[in-house]
């Protein structure tokens, strides 16, 4: 009887010790997993986004908000034009290529290797020096101005003043969009070229007789935005394609983005961004569009 009692007590103590050991191991594993997860979430992440100056203000504003919530991220946003962005992301030189145009529209870029992330819509239109005396022109008159056929504002009912065309470089997505949808594919006359949208706005504001084109996000009271065929350049008119000079804002990656980059791209489509800085800066949220337009220009209602 005593032998049985001693054996039972030894067995109980053994089970208790084993249980404690297992519990300690489980707790240790849990702590290690928690520690690993915390370490991973705090690993430094560097993103470089290059390209469209029309998209630059939006990405700049969004990244500031994103970094405030994710301090382990370093995000650099640079201009240079859509062509530069597409070329550099294709070469693997940058993380994201910002573009106003589809990658398929850029020669020398293998669009099949890129993944398109559309984050907003931007309207674009002609802007003039506020003293030219013209507020509305026809589309053909716009084409005649930029192809050099019309040289003086008095021909359009404005001042007796020579027209000074300010253009964008050939790699500019804003230029590609403007020539395709504003000039019906015509090539603008050779003239002074400026890459920066901010610089273009300043030159037009300060140069008598000047005309150029800007994204809505860069338009302000320093210049005058022209109407075309009595249609005003407004977000509402872009949404239903009444105003046809617009484009998607693309953020391209080379292949599918990794989780860290995807987190930032997903953030661009959150309500905080789409209903916040997208609208505040003069872009259109993706959900505001009543139509869709593919790379060939085909319009379908949403």
Backbone torsions as a table, in degrees:
resi	resn	phi	psi	omega
1	UNK	NA	-43.8	179.6
2	UNK	-66.0	-38.8	179.4
3	UNK	-61.5	-40.9	179.1
4	UNK	-64.9	-40.4	-179.5
5	UNK	-64.0	-44.5	179.3
6	UNK	-62.9	-42.8	-179.2
7	UNK	-62.0	-41.4	179.8
8	UNK	-64.4	-40.8	-179.7
9	UNK	-65.5	-41.8	178.2
10	UNK	-61.5	-42.6	-180.0
11	UNK	-63.5	-42.3	-179.4
12	UNK	-63.5	-43.8	179.5
13	UNK	-63.8	-39.5	179.2
14	UNK	-62.5	-44.3	179.6
15	UNK	-64.6	-39.0	179.6
16	UNK	-63.1	-44.8	179.6
17	UNK	-63.8	-43.8	179.5
18	UNK	-61.3	-42.1	179.9
19	UNK	-62.2	-43.1	179.3
20	UNK	-62.9	-39.7	179.9
21	UNK	-63.5	-44.6	179.1
22	UNK	-62.7	-41.5	-180.0
23	UNK	-62.9	-40.5	178.8
24	UNK	-64.3	-41.1	179.1
25	UNK	-64.0	-42.2	-179.5
26	UNK	-63.2	-42.5	179.4
27	UNK	-63.3	-40.3	179.5
28	UNK	-64.1	-43.8	178.1
29	UNK	-60.5	-44.1	-179.2
30	UNK	-61.4	-42.7	179.6
31	UNK	-64.4	-40.2	180.0
32	UNK	-64.3	-41.8	179.2
33	UNK	-63.9	-43.0	179.3
34	UNK	-62.3	-41.7	-179.8
35	UNK	-65.2	-43.1	179.4
36	UNK	-61.6	-43.9	-179.2
37	UNK	-61.7	-43.0	179.9
38	UNK	-64.4	-41.4	-179.6
39	UNK	-63.3	-44.9	-178.9
40	UNK	-62.0	-40.9	-176.7
41	UNK	-70.1	-18.0	-178.9
42	UNK	-104.8	8.0	177.5
43	UNK	-65.1	139.1	178.9
44	UNK	-61.4	136.5	177.9
45	UNK	-125.6	127.8	179.2
46	UNK	-116.3	126.2	178.1
47	UNK	-124.8	132.1	175.8
48	UNK	-119.4	119.7	179.3
49	UNK	-115.0	125.1	-174.9
50	UNK	-131.1	146.5	172.6
51	UNK	141.1	-127.4	-171.7
52	UNK	-48.7	125.3	174.2
53	UNK	-77.1	-20.4	176.6
54	UNK	-69.8	-32.9	-179.8
55	UNK	-88.4	-20.3	-173.4
56	UNK	-53.1	-46.0	-178.8
57	UNK	-60.5	-36.2	-179.4
58	UNK	-68.4	-48.4	-178.8
59	UNK	-64.9	-37.6	177.5
60	UNK	-59.4	-48.2	-178.1
61	UNK	-67.4	-41.2	-178.6
62	UNK	-67.3	-38.6	-177.3
63	UNK	-67.8	-32.7	176.6
64	UNK	-62.2	-42.6	178.6
65	UNK	-66.6	-41.1	-178.7
66	UNK	-65.9	-42.9	-178.3
67	UNK	-66.6	-32.3	178.7
68	UNK	-62.9	-26.9	178.5
69	UNK	-96.9	-16.3	-178.4
70	UNK	-135.7	75.4	-173.2
71	UNK	-66.1	-10.5	177.6
72	UNK	-79.5	-4.7	179.4
73	UNK	-92.5	140.4	167.2
74	UNK	-119.7	116.5	-176.7
75	UNK	-122.4	119.2	178.9
76	UNK	-105.8	128.3	-179.6
77	UNK	-118.5	121.9	-176.6
78	UNK	-129.2	156.2	177.8
79	UNK	-88.2	-141.4	179.7
80	UNK	112.9	-13.0	179.1
81	UNK	99.5	155.2	-177.4
82	UNK	-61.6	-39.3	179.9
83	UNK	-60.0	-42.3	178.1
84	UNK	-64.2	-44.7	-180.0
85	UNK	-60.4	-45.4	-178.9
86	UNK	-67.1	-40.6	179.6
87	UNK	-64.9	-44.4	-175.7
88	UNK	-71.7	-36.4	177.9
89	UNK	-71.5	-33.0	176.8
90	UNK	-64.1	-36.8	179.8
91	UNK	-80.0	-7.5	-178.4
92	UNK	79.7	14.1	-177.9
93	UNK	-79.6	-23.8	179.7
94	UNK	-133.7	165.7	-178.5
95	UNK	-78.3	-42.5	-174.9
96	UNK	-133.5	136.5	173.9
97	UNK	-107.6	112.4	179.1
98	UNK	-83.5	135.0	-175.3
99	UNK	-148.8	145.4	173.6
100	UNK	-90.5	-8.7	-176.1
101	UNK	-125.7	160.6	174.4
102	UNK	-66.2	143.3	178.9
103	UNK	-58.8	-30.6	-179.6
104	UNK	-63.9	-19.4	-178.1
105	UNK	-85.9	-7.1	-177.8
106	UNK	-102.9	120.6	177.9
107	UNK	-69.6	146.5	179.8
108	UNK	84.3	0.4	179.4
109	UNK	-113.2	126.3	178.0
110	UNK	-85.9	93.7	-175.8
111	UNK	-63.3	-23.2	-177.9
112	UNK	-67.1	-19.6	-179.4
113	UNK	-92.6	-4.8	-176.6
114	UNK	-108.5	149.8	177.3
115	UNK	-113.2	128.1	-175.5
116	UNK	-90.1	128.6	174.2
117	UNK	-123.5	104.1	-179.0
118	UNK	-86.8	126.8	-172.8
119	UNK	-117.2	-12.3	-179.7
120	UNK	-172.5	177.4	173.9
121	UNK	-124.8	141.0	179.3
122	UNK	-126.6	129.9	172.5
123	UNK	-86.7	150.6	178.5
124	UNK	-135.3	156.7	179.1
125	UNK	-171.2	168.5	-179.9
126	UNK	-72.8	139.7	175.2
127	UNK	-127.2	145.8	-177.3
128	UNK	-131.4	163.8	170.7
129	UNK	-61.8	138.2	-171.4
130	UNK	-65.2	-12.1	-176.3
131	UNK	-99.5	7.5	-175.5
132	UNK	-73.3	-20.6	176.7
133	UNK	85.3	16.5	-179.8
134	UNK	-131.2	136.3	-179.9
135	UNK	-120.6	-22.5	-176.0
136	UNK	-141.3	134.7	177.0
137	UNK	-138.2	165.3	175.9
138	UNK	-84.0	164.6	178.5
139	UNK	-63.8	-38.0	178.7
140	UNK	-65.6	-37.8	176.8
141	UNK	-64.2	-37.2	176.4
142	UNK	-62.3	-45.1	178.7
143	UNK	-61.5	-43.0	-178.8
144	UNK	-64.6	-34.5	177.7
145	UNK	-65.3	-50.7	-173.1
146	UNK	-78.4	-14.8	174.4
147	UNK	-98.3	2.6	172.9
148	UNK	88.7	5.6	-179.5
149	UNK	-76.2	-37.7	177.2
150	UNK	-102.8	123.1	-171.1
151	UNK	-116.7	-10.5	-176.5
152	UNK	-135.4	140.4	-177.5
153	UNK	-66.6	-21.1	179.8
154	UNK	-67.1	-23.6	177.0
155	UNK	-67.0	-16.5	-179.2
156	UNK	-114.0	14.3	178.8
157	UNK	88.6	9.8	-179.5
158	UNK	-100.8	-156.3	-179.6
159	UNK	-68.7	157.1	172.0
160	UNK	-78.7	83.4	-172.1
161	UNK	-148.6	134.2	-178.6
162	UNK	-65.9	139.5	178.9
163	UNK	-81.7	128.2	177.9
164	UNK	-111.9	106.8	-178.2
165	UNK	-84.6	126.8	174.5
166	UNK	-109.5	119.7	-174.3
167	UNK	-108.4	177.8	176.3
168	UNK	-113.4	157.5	179.1
169	UNK	-62.7	162.7	-176.4
170	UNK	-63.6	-26.2	-179.7
171	UNK	-84.4	0.9	-176.3
172	UNK	-76.1	129.8	175.7
173	UNK	-70.6	-31.8	176.4
174	UNK	-61.9	-42.9	178.4
175	UNK	-64.3	-44.7	-179.5
176	UNK	-60.3	-42.6	179.0
177	UNK	-66.2	-43.6	-178.0
178	UNK	-65.6	-43.9	179.9
179	UNK	-67.0	-37.0	-177.8
180	UNK	-70.6	-46.5	-172.5
181	UNK	-102.8	-22.5	179.0
182	UNK	-94.8	-33.9	-176.7
183	UNK	-111.0	12.2	-179.2
184	UNK	52.7	36.7	176.0
185	UNK	90.1	-4.8	179.6
186	UNK	-69.0	149.4	177.7
187	UNK	-91.5	130.0	-178.1
188	UNK	-67.3	152.1	179.2
189	UNK	-61.5	149.7	178.0
190	UNK	-68.0	129.8	-176.3
191	UNK	-159.8	-174.5	176.4
192	UNK	-57.4	135.6	-179.4
193	UNK	-120.9	140.3	177.3
194	UNK	-135.8	135.7	-177.4
195	UNK	-84.8	-38.4	-175.0
196	UNK	-80.7	128.3	178.3
197	UNK	-62.6	-37.8	178.9
198	UNK	-63.9	-39.0	178.4
199	UNK	-68.4	-40.6	177.6
200	UNK	-58.2	-46.9	179.4
201	UNK	-59.2	-42.8	-178.9
202	UNK	-66.0	-42.1	-179.9
203	UNK	-65.1	-44.5	179.8
204	UNK	-62.9	-41.4	-179.2
205	UNK	-64.0	-31.2	-173.3
206	UNK	-102.4	-7.8	-175.5
207	UNK	-107.8	116.6	177.9
208	UNK	-57.8	132.3	177.3
209	UNK	80.4	4.7	-173.1
210	UNK	-78.0	148.2	173.8
211	UNK	-142.4	141.9	173.8
212	UNK	-153.5	-153.8	179.4
213	UNK	-149.3	146.4	-176.7
214	UNK	-141.7	157.2	167.6
215	UNK	-69.4	149.8	178.5
216	UNK	-53.0	-34.3	-176.9
217	UNK	-64.3	-15.7	178.9
218	UNK	-106.2	-6.0	-179.0
219	UNK	-75.9	135.9	175.4
220	UNK	-150.1	-171.1	-174.1
221	UNK	-73.3	-4.6	-179.7
222	UNK	-76.1	-19.0	176.9
223	UNK	-130.6	174.4	177.9
224	UNK	-114.9	124.5	176.8
225	UNK	-85.0	124.2	-178.6
226	UNK	-79.9	144.1	167.7
227	UNK	-85.3	154.0	178.3
228	UNK	-123.5	121.4	-177.7
229	UNK	52.5	41.5	177.5
230	UNK	67.6	13.0	175.1
231	UNK	-101.1	125.5	-177.7
232	UNK	-84.4	147.4	178.3
233	UNK	-78.6	84.3	-179.1
234	UNK	-124.7	160.4	178.6
235	UNK	-61.8	-37.7	-179.7
236	UNK	-62.5	-38.6	-179.7
237	UNK	-75.1	-27.3	174.2
238	UNK	-69.8	-40.6	-173.4
239	UNK	-56.8	-35.5	179.6
240	UNK	-107.7	11.1	176.9
241	UNK	71.3	16.4	172.2
242	UNK	-64.7	-37.8	171.1
243	UNK	-99.2	115.3	-167.3
244	UNK	-93.0	-7.7	-177.9
245	UNK	-90.8	88.9	-179.7
246	UNK	-154.1	164.8	177.4
247	UNK	-151.7	161.6	170.4
248	UNK	-75.6	152.4	171.2
249	UNK	-100.8	114.2	-175.0
250	UNK	-102.8	141.5	170.0
251	UNK	-121.6	101.9	-174.2
252	UNK	-90.4	142.5	171.0
253	UNK	-121.4	155.1	176.0
254	UNK	-84.7	103.6	-172.6
255	UNK	74.6	-176.2	179.0
256	UNK	-67.6	136.0	-179.4
257	UNK	-70.8	152.1	174.1
258	UNK	-72.9	174.1	-173.1
259	UNK	-59.9	-38.0	-178.2
260	UNK	-66.4	-43.2	179.2
261	UNK	-71.0	-39.4	179.2
262	UNK	-60.6	-34.4	179.9
263	UNK	-60.5	-40.5	178.8
264	UNK	-71.4	-41.8	179.2
265	UNK	-64.7	-39.5	176.8
266	UNK	-64.0	-37.5	179.1
267	UNK	-60.5	-34.5	-179.9
268	UNK	-61.7	-23.7	-177.6
269	UNK	-101.6	4.8	178.1
270	UNK	-72.3	159.5	178.5
271	UNK	-60.0	-35.1	-179.9
272	UNK	-57.2	-39.1	-179.1
273	UNK	-85.2	-49.2	-175.3
274	UNK	-63.4	-40.7	-179.9
275	UNK	-92.0	-5.2	-179.1
276	UNK	-104.2	-101.2	-173.8
277	UNK	-64.7	-27.9	177.5
278	UNK	-57.5	-49.8	179.8
279	UNK	-72.3	-40.4	-177.7
280	UNK	-60.6	-33.1	-176.2
281	UNK	-94.9	4.5	174.1
282	UNK	92.3	12.8	174.6
283	UNK	-93.3	172.1	174.9
284	UNK	-109.6	132.8	173.6
285	UNK	-62.8	151.3	179.6
286	UNK	-57.9	-34.1	-177.2
287	UNK	-75.0	-12.4	-178.9
288	UNK	-80.1	-19.9	-175.8
289	UNK	-71.8	134.2	177.8
290	UNK	-95.1	-7.0	178.8
291	UNK	-134.7	164.2	171.2
292	UNK	-123.5	148.8	179.5
293	UNK	-133.1	128.3	-179.5
294	UNK	-91.5	-178.1	-174.4
295	UNK	-63.3	-26.9	179.2
296	UNK	-83.1	-7.6	179.2
297	UNK	95.6	3.7	179.3
298	UNK	-70.7	129.1	-178.5
299	UNK	-100.6	131.6	174.2
300	UNK	-130.5	143.3	178.0
301	UNK	-76.2	143.0	179.7
302	UNK	-84.9	NA	NA
